[in-house]
Amino acid sequence: MSVGTRELIAAASRSRYVTTTPSGLAAIARLRYELFVERDGKAYAHADHSTRRFLEPIDEDSINFAVLDGDECAMAVRLSPASAAARDPHFAPAIERVRAVGVSLETLVVVSRLVNRETRRTASLIRELFRDVCRIACLAGGSRCLACARADLVPLFELFGFVATGEHVSDAIAGRLELLLLDPYDVGHLTRCRSPLLPVYRELCATRGEIQLPTKEEVA
């Protein structure tokens, strides 16, 4: 099975956080602009300075998860199939790098554009948001998740069970990005690192009627 936009959209019907409404996507676009463009000074080609929004063509082939507070977005992250990321100038080098080391692109999904206002609310919900991302990725048929992260975000992704590949890419705008991979079915690693995503593994096992790990191993 190959994971594409259609599979992600179908799986997203079981998500609590996927946002598809124009107002929700506009809220995500405003937060991206605020953090990536205004705060970090990044000159992304698709940033709309007149509306202070930042969406990209790849968003049309992806699904976006968001914690919304009325008309505003507090936190968001995007999930894309590798086939879409391979056509994007910012992510194509990373896709080629992991393909070269033997990662199958057919079941690879890409986690990107994490934005977080870092409020008390988002601190309490970030684990739940990432669990939802992992759940939908797996339900769509994904077997690996790729993250391209700045050095300061690597510990966050490692907390959830992503593993640094030792590879990196240099983006003309974002700079050096470390490549990390998550195997959501590697229960041994998820257990050793006490990943907050371990309950997703349990849920998927229960859905499939498989034997689960002892409940004491679960990470709250």
VEXDREN-2710 file (C-alpha; in Angstrom, 1 decimal):
% VEXDREN-2710
k/r/px/py/pz
1/MET/0.0/0.0/0.0
2/SER/1.2/3.5/-0.9
3/VAL/0.4/6.5/1.3
4/GLY/-0.9/9.5/-0.7
5/THR/-3.1/12.5/-0.1
6/ARG/-6.2/10.4/-0.5
7/GLU/-5.2/8.0/2.2
8/LEU/-4.4/10.8/4.6
9/ILE/-7.7/12.5/4.0
10/ALA/-9.6/9.3/4.5
11/ALA/-7.8/8.6/7.8
12/ALA/-8.2/12.2/8.9
13/SER/-11.9/11.5/9.4
14/ARG/-10.9/9.8/12.7
15/SER/-8.8/12.8/13.9
16/ARG/-9.6/15.2/16.7
17/TYR/-7.3/17.9/15.4
18/VAL/-7.2/17.9/11.6
19/THR/-8.4/21.2/10.3
20/THR/-9.9/21.6/6.9
21/THR/-12.1/24.7/7.1
22/PRO/-11.0/27.9/5.5
23/SER/-11.1/29.7/8.8
24/GLY/-8.9/27.0/10.4
25/LEU/-6.3/27.0/7.7
26/ALA/-6.3/30.8/7.7
27/ALA/-5.5/30.7/11.5
28/ILE/-2.7/28.3/10.8
29/ALA/-1.4/30.5/8.0
30/ARG/-1.4/33.5/10.3
31/LEU/0.5/31.7/13.1
32/ARG/3.1/30.4/10.6
33/TYR/3.6/34.0/9.3
34/GLU/3.9/35.4/12.8
35/LEU/6.6/32.8/13.9
36/PHE/8.5/32.0/10.7
37/VAL/8.4/35.3/8.9
38/GLU/8.0/38.0/11.5
39/ARG/9.8/36.4/14.4
40/ASP/12.5/34.4/12.6
41/GLY/12.9/36.7/9.6
42/LYS/12.6/33.9/7.1
43/ALA/11.9/35.0/3.5
44/TYR/9.7/32.2/2.3
45/ALA/8.5/32.7/-1.3
46/HIS/4.9/31.9/-0.5
47/ALA/4.5/34.1/2.5
48/ASP/1.8/36.7/1.8
49/HIS/2.8/39.9/3.3
50/SER/-0.4/41.7/2.5
51/THR/-2.6/39.3/4.5
52/ARG/0.2/38.2/6.9
53/ARG/-0.4/34.5/6.0
54/PHE/2.0/31.7/5.1
55/LEU/0.6/28.7/3.2
56/GLU/2.5/26.6/0.6
57/PRO/1.5/24.6/-2.4
58/ILE/2.3/21.4/-0.5
59/ASP/-0.5/22.2/1.9
60/GLU/-3.0/21.2/-0.8
61/ASP/-1.6/17.7/-0.8
62/SER/-1.3/17.5/3.0
63/ILE/-3.4/17.5/6.1
64/ASN/-2.9/20.1/8.9
65/PHE/-3.5/19.5/12.6
66/ALA/-4.2/22.4/14.8
67/VAL/-5.2/23.5/18.3
68/LEU/-7.6/26.3/17.7
69/ASP/-8.7/29.0/20.2
70/GLY/-11.6/30.7/18.5
71/ASP/-10.4/32.3/15.3
72/GLU/-6.7/31.9/16.4
73/CYS/-4.3/29.0/16.2
74/ALA/-2.3/28.1/19.3
75/MET/-0.3/25.2/17.8
76/ALA/-0.2/23.3/14.5
77/VAL/1.7/20.8/12.5
78/ARG/1.5/19.4/8.9
79/LEU/1.5/15.8/7.7
80/SER/2.4/15.1/4.0
81/PRO/2.9/12.0/1.9
82/ALA/6.5/11.6/0.7
83/SER/5.3/11.8/-2.9
84/ALA/4.1/15.4/-2.2
85/ALA/7.2/16.3/-0.2
86/ALA/9.4/15.1/-3.1
87/ARG/8.0/17.8/-5.3
88/ASP/8.6/20.6/-2.8
89/PRO/11.9/22.4/-3.1
90/HIS/12.3/22.7/0.7
91/PHE/11.7/19.0/1.3
92/ALA/12.9/17.2/-1.9
93/PRO/16.6/17.1/-0.7
94/ALA/15.6/15.4/2.6
95/ILE/13.4/12.9/0.7
96/GLU/16.3/12.0/-1.6
97/ARG/18.7/11.7/1.4
98/VAL/16.5/9.2/3.3
99/ARG/15.7/7.3/0.1
100/ALA/19.4/6.9/-0.6
101/VAL/19.8/5.2/2.8
102/GLY/17.1/2.7/2.1
103/VAL/13.9/4.2/3.5
104/SER/10.8/3.2/1.4
105/LEU/9.0/6.3/0.1
106/GLU/5.8/4.4/-0.5
107/THR/4.9/4.4/3.2
108/LEU/6.9/7.4/4.4
109/VAL/5.1/10.5/5.6
110/VAL/6.6/13.9/6.5
111/VAL/5.9/15.9/9.6
112/SER/6.7/19.6/9.1
113/ARG/5.8/23.2/9.8
114/LEU/5.4/22.8/13.6
115/VAL/4.3/26.1/15.1
116/ASN/3.6/26.6/18.8
117/ARG/2.8/29.7/20.8
118/GLU/4.2/27.9/23.8
119/THR/1.3/28.7/26.1
120/ARG/0.2/26.8/29.2
121/ARG/-2.5/25.2/27.0
122/THR/-0.2/24.1/24.3
123/ALA/2.2/22.6/26.8
124/SER/-0.6/20.4/28.1
125/LEU/-1.8/19.4/24.6
126/ILE/1.4/18.9/22.5
127/ARG/1.5/15.2/23.5
128/GLU/-2.1/14.7/22.5
129/LEU/-1.5/16.5/19.2
130/PHE/1.5/14.3/18.3
131/ARG/-0.5/11.2/19.2
132/ASP/-3.2/12.3/16.8
133/VAL/-0.6/12.9/14.1
134/CYS/1.0/9.4/14.7
135/ARG/-2.4/7.7/14.8
136/ILE/-3.6/9.2/11.5
137/ALA/-0.2/8.5/9.8
138/CYS/-0.5/4.8/10.8
139/LEU/-4.2/4.6/9.8
140/ALA/-3.3/6.0/6.4
141/GLY/-0.7/3.2/6.0
142/GLY/2.4/5.0/7.0
143/SER/5.3/3.0/8.5
144/ARG/7.9/5.8/8.9
145/CYS/7.6/9.5/9.8
146/LEU/10.3/11.9/8.7
147/ALA/11.0/15.2/10.5
148/CYS/13.4/17.9/9.3
149/ALA/14.2/19.8/12.4
150/ARG/16.4/22.7/13.6
151/ALA/18.9/21.7/16.2
152/ASP/16.9/23.3/19.0
153/LEU/13.8/21.1/18.1
154/VAL/15.7/17.8/17.9
155/PRO/15.2/17.0/21.7
156/LEU/11.4/17.5/21.3
157/PHE/11.2/15.0/18.4
158/GLU/13.5/12.6/20.3
159/LEU/11.1/12.8/23.2
160/PHE/8.4/11.3/21.0
161/GLY/10.6/8.6/19.7
162/PHE/12.1/10.0/16.6
163/VAL/15.7/8.9/16.0
164/ALA/18.4/11.1/14.5
165/THR/19.6/9.5/11.2
166/GLY/23.0/11.3/11.3
167/GLU/21.9/12.9/8.0
168/HIS/21.1/16.6/7.5
169/VAL/20.2/19.0/4.7
170/SER/20.9/22.7/4.3
171/ASP/17.9/24.7/3.2
172/ALA/18.5/28.1/1.6
173/ILE/15.9/29.7/4.0
174/ALA/15.6/27.5/7.0
175/GLY/19.3/26.7/7.3
176/ARG/20.7/23.3/8.5
177/LEU/18.0/20.8/9.3
178/GLU/18.6/17.5/11.0
179/LEU/16.7/14.4/9.6
180/LEU/14.9/12.2/12.1
181/LEU/12.8/9.1/11.6
182/LEU/10.1/7.6/13.7
183/ASP/9.0/4.0/13.5
184/PRO/5.6/4.0/15.2
185/TYR/5.7/0.2/15.4
186/ASP/9.1/-0.2/17.1
187/VAL/7.6/-0.8/20.5
188/GLY/10.9/-1.7/22.0
189/HIS/12.3/1.8/21.2
190/LEU/9.1/3.5/22.2
191/THR/9.2/1.7/25.5
192/ARG/12.9/2.4/26.2
193/CYS/12.5/6.1/25.5
194/ARG/9.1/6.3/27.3
195/SER/7.6/7.8/24.3
196/PRO/4.2/9.6/24.7
197/LEU/3.2/7.8/21.5
198/LEU/3.2/4.4/23.1
199/PRO/-0.6/4.5/23.8
200/VAL/-1.1/4.9/20.0
201/TYR/0.7/1.6/19.5
202/ARG/-1.6/0.0/22.0
203/GLU/-4.6/1.4/20.3
204/LEU/-3.5/0.1/16.9
205/CYS/-2.8/-3.3/18.4
206/ALA/-6.3/-3.4/20.0
207/THR/-7.8/-2.4/16.7
208/ARG/-6.0/-5.3/15.0
209/GLY/-6.8/-7.7/17.8
210/GLU/-3.1/-8.2/18.6
211/ILE/-1.5/-8.8/22.0
212/GLN/-0.6/-5.6/23.8
213/LEU/2.3/-4.8/26.1
214/PRO/1.8/-4.7/29.8
215/THR/-0.1/-1.6/30.8
216/LYS/2.7/-0.6/33.2
217/GLU/4.8/0.3/30.2
218/GLU/2.3/2.8/29.0
219/VAL/3.5/6.4/29.0
220/ALA/0.9/8.9/30.2
END
